[in-house]
Amino acid sequence: MKRLACTLALLPVLLLGTGCRADTEPAVDQQVGDIEATLDAIESEMAGD
């Protein structure tokens, strides 16, 4: 549960970081994919609780 709380606390930082790096589009696409994967993992973990 602590890991889930930490992930949720870091999520806004990741999203803001993605917005600040709009000049490097391929890297942003990769980061967005990573964030989506993280959100999917969070959803799966929450469904398992």
Contacts in CASP RR format, 6 or more apart in sequence:
PFRMAT RR
TARGET T0000
AUTHOR 0000-0000-0000
METHOD contacts of the structure
MODEL  1
MKRLACTLALLPVLLLGTGCRADTEPAVDQQVGDIEATLDAIESEMAGD
1 49 0 8 1.000
4 42 0 8 1.000
4 45 0 8 1.000
4 46 0 8 1.000
7 38 0 8 1.000
7 42 0 8 1.000
8 42 0 8 1.000
11 35 0 8 1.000
11 38 0 8 1.000
11 39 0 8 1.000
14 31 0 8 1.000
14 34 0 8 1.000
14 35 0 8 1.000
14 38 0 8 1.000
15 35 0 8 1.000
17 31 0 8 1.000
18 28 0 8 1.000
18 31 0 8 1.000
18 32 0 8 1.000
18 35 0 8 1.000
19 28 0 8 1.000
21 27 0 8 1.000
21 28 0 8 1.000
21 31 0 8 1.000
22 28 0 8 1.000
END
